[in-house]
Amino acid sequence: METPAILFYVFGALSVISALAVVLNTRNTVASAMSLVVTMVSLGIVYVLLEAYLVAVLQIMVYG
């Protein structure tokens, strides 16, 4: 496998795990908010790896 494919799967898994952390950290709102930021940044990186630069910038600027 090539490096972009490995990075795609790593950041895809990170976004899924941090999205689950957003849902499961209902008692600690600060940890939930930080997990949300990690989710949005990792999704932005996934969009960069897919060469959708405008969507990546909008993802990070609007949600991050």
GIHUVEN-V336818 format. One record per pair of residues at least 4 apart in sequence whose C-alpha atoms are under 6 Angstrom apart, sorted by the first residue. I is the first residue (numbers start at 1). J is the second residue. D is the distance in Angstrom with one decimal. If there is no record, write none. Layout:
i->I j->J d->D
i->I j->J d->D
This chain:
i->4 j->8 d->6.0
i->8 j->12 d->5.9
i->8 j->46 d->5.9
i->11 j->42 d->5.6
i->15 j->19 d->5.9
i->15 j->39 d->4.7
i->15 j->42 d->5.6
i->18 j->35 d->5.3
i->18 j->39 d->5.5
i->19 j->39 d->5.9
i->21 j->25 d->5.8
i->22 j->32 d->4.5
i->22 j->35 d->5.5
i->22 j->36 d->5.9
i->25 j->32 d->5.3
i->37 j->64 d->5.5
i->40 j->64 d->5.9
i->41 j->60 d->6.0
i->44 j->56 d->4.4
i->44 j->59 d->5.8
i->44 j->60 d->6.0
i->47 j->52 d->5.3
i->47 j->56 d->5.1
i->48 j->52 d->5.6
i->48 j->53 d->5.4
i->48 j->56 d->5.9
i->55 j->59 d->5.9
i->57 j->61 d->6.0
i->58 j->62 d->5.7
i->59 j->63 d->5.8
i->60 j->64 d->4.7
